[in-house]
Amino acid sequence: MSFDQHMKDLKRKLKELNGTKKDTESIMRTELQPRKKLKAEVQIWLENVERLNGEVQDLDDRIGESSALTRGFHTEDVSKITKEIEELIIQHGKFHGGLVVDNPQWIGQVLSTISLSGEAVKACVKEIWQCLMDDGVRKIGVWGMGGVGKTSMMKVINNQLLKETGKFEIVIWITVSKEVSIVKLQKDIASRIGVEFSGDEDETTRAGMIFETLSQKGRFVMILDDLWEKEVGGLKKLEILKGRFYDWHNLNVYLQACHGREEPRQYIISVGDVLWHAVGKEVRKDIVVCGGNIYSYQIMLPRGIKGLRIWDCNVDCIEEYPLFSRFILSSIGSFSYLKFLHMYDCGNMRKLFSPDCVPLNLQEFRVIRCEQVEEIIASEVEESRNGYHGISSSTIKDIEVVFSTGIEVLIFLNLIMCHHLHLHMHLHLVENLNEITNGVLSRLCRLQYLVVGETLINGKEVGGLKKLEILKGRF
């Protein structure tokens, strides 16, 4: 038989072996249920198949580098590997009684679950699972108000872990009561893994016995359900918090759960699809929102918030109510600390502030490409009809307002209350604003940059703007 015929025979038999391996793996997926593990002989067989595939690839490479005269020197290697492949094919036929056996090391219990609903919940389960599959993650905390679905999510995770038999041998579920003690918790864990205490051990010894047994049995996951604040009270002293929430609802749950606790000294919170954002050096408490819908009734703000940036969101508010009216009623004290408010590409947003709900210390306010904005501060006539009351003009300190391109439908701009406004007005694309009312510009004593396009302005009022550097408009 020629060398080429030997190689063809090798490739044919290797193809047959890999087909048998594929069928074996298909059967494995069916038989590998909780409390089962692969037979040792099956595991060794699979490893040998992988080894031979590697050896054939290496042999192919060496033959490819050989000349026509030296290729025949590899005939012995080809025959040896072909023989091993034949032996593995014969060995597979001797697997009787299935591919798996009972796993005495396996510990775990399938739990009854309910169907999870909501994209945010499913996304949370996915993130928890990714953390569990990450070998660098050792501890995961799932927290929130009662009734939001923490236990339901973790039951799904528990059952999914039991199916991933190659990752963890032990999955322990412990329901922790409010009055739990370390002694009781240790006894509950010990009963799950078959450790018996004599009764004379101290806390440290019991912990050592549990750890030793778990280490011997293999990799494990321990789920402590219903662990109350008392057990994790150290988080009350949290200094810095950086985190991302899937939507405003999840942020609200967090804020309600933190009620009564000491706030972190610094936090940077992201809501939605935030990939990157820049936070000014002076902003130590900042929230960035990106993507999704904003409902006025669903939003709370943490205490002492300094910066709020909202990008690419659809504002789903009742038309006659400004965004920052109901939005802020539950946390009006927090709103008063706000210094930076930026809004970019927000749709369906017509009115921003009601007269009784303007940030008292706002320093920088940007509205960019929010094409449906009509009123920055809603008209007093409409607000009084809705039961709102005005605030003193002296409450607004130092604001920079930037209107960029894209605000084509701005109809009404009420800046009469802003005596100390530090204002950059860029209104040359605001087609519906025909005239700036007398008495508005004259009060903007710090105005430096004014572009109004075709909007009519009063020359006498502009003459009183001592700090004005650039003016583009018509009189």
C-alpha positions, 0 to 999 in steps of 0.5 A: 500500500502506498503512503497516500493510501495509508493517509487516506485510510487514516483520515477515513477512520478519524472521520468515523471516530469523530462521528462516534464522538459526536453521537456520544456527546449527544447521548451525554446531554440526555443522560447527564442529569442532576446527581449523575456524572460521566463514567470514568472510562467514557471521560478517558475515551473522550480525552483520547479522541481529543488527543488523537485529533491533535496528533493527526493535525501535527502529523499533517503539518510535518508531512506538509513540510516534507519533500516528496522523497522524505514523506515516506519516512512518516509511514510508521507514524501514520500506521501507529495513529491509525491503529490507536483510532481503530482501538478507540472505535472498538472500545466505544462499542463496549460501553454498556449500561449507559454513559453515566453513573450516580454521583455520590459527591453531588449535592443539590435540590431542584426547586419549584419556580415560577415563570419570570416576566419583564425584561429587567428581571431577565436581564438581571438573571443573565448578569448573575449567571455571567458572574457565576461563570466568571472564575474571578467572582467569589461573592454576589449580592442580590438586594432590593425591597421585599416582593420584587422577585429576588427569591424567584430569580435565585430559584431559577439560578439554582435549578440552572446551576444543577444542570451545569454539572461540569461547573459545580458539584455542590449547590446549597440553598439555605433560607435564612430567618430574621433571627438567624445566628451563626451557630444555626447557619453553620448547622444548616450548612453542615446538614446539607453536606453530611457534616456532624458536629459533636456539640463541643466545637466553637464557631471557628472549628465548625467553620473549618470543618465545613470548609474542609468538607466542601473543599474535598467535594469540589466546587460549590455555590451557596445561596443564602436566601432572605438574608436581612440587613442585620447580617450585612450591616457593614454596608451602612458605612459604604463610602463610594458606590459605582453601579448600573441599573437597568431602568428607573424602577430598579433605581427606585427600589435601591433608593427605597431600600437605602431609606434611613441609611447613611448615604455614600460619600460619592456615587456614580449611577448609570441607568439604562444602556450607558457605555461611557460618560464624562463626569466633571471633577467637581461632580461627586454625586452623578446619575447618567440615564441613557435609552428607554422611556422615562415616566414622570411618576416612576422617578426618585432621586438620591439625597444630595444629587449634584449631576443628572444627565439624560441622553436619548430617552423618550419622555412619556409624561402627561402633556399638561404636566412638565417633566420636573413636576411629579418627577420630583415631588417625592424627593424635592429636597434632593432636587435642590442640590442639583448643580448640573442638568444635561438633556440630549436627544430626548423625545416627546418632552414639551415642558421641563419645569413648573414654577415651584419645581426649579433647581435652586442651585442649578449652575449648568443646564443644557438642552440639546437636540430635544426637538419637541421642547416648547417651554423651559419653565411652564407659563404661570397662567397654566401652572396656576390653573394646575394648582402650582405656585410660583417661587421667588426669582432670587432662588435661581443662582447661576445657570448656564443654558445652552440651546443648540441646533434642533429645537425647532418647535420652541414656542414659549421661553419664560426666563423672567424669574432668572434675575442672575441667569448666566445665559448662552442663548443659541436660538437661530433654528427656533422657527416658532419663537417670533419675538422675545418678550420685552423685559426678558433680555434686560434682566439677563445682566450676565448674558455673553452670547446671544444668537436669535436668527430671525427672532425679533429683539428689542434694541434698547434691551440689548443695549443694557447687556454690558457683558454681551460679547456676541450678538446675531439677530435682527431688531 
